[in-house]
Amino acid sequence: MLRAKEYRMQIRVEGPTYFSENDETAMFEWLGRISVVQDVTGEGCDLIIRLKRAPTDKQLRDLLALFFRYQMDMTPLAALRTAKNESWFSEQDSYWFDKVFRRT
C-alpha cells in the first residue's frame, strides 16, 4: 500500500479499443472530469494517466468505472489502495476486485 505522501502517481495502461470517434472523445472527457487526473498522454498504444495526489473515494470509484467500462487492464489501480480506502476497495464481492487484484 502507498502512503498519501508518496503520491506523484502515474498509471500506465494499454489503451482501450474505441468503437467510434465519439466513444474515444467520451472517454477522454470522462477522464477530464475526474479532478485528480493531472494529465493524460499517449505513448504508442499506451495511455499514461498522471494523478495530482491520492484520489478520493469518489475519484477512485470513477477510475474503476472508467477502466471497467473501457475494458482496460485494472491491475495498475491496485497501487491506489490505502489504509483509508482499503475497507471498501478490497471488498472481494465488488465488481472490480478480481480485475484489480487478480484473485484466482
Secondary structure by P-SEA (a helix, b strand, c coil): ccccccccbbbbccbbbbccaaaaaaaaaaaaaccccccccccccbbbbbbcccccaaaaaaaaaaaaaacccccccccccccccccccccccccccccccccc
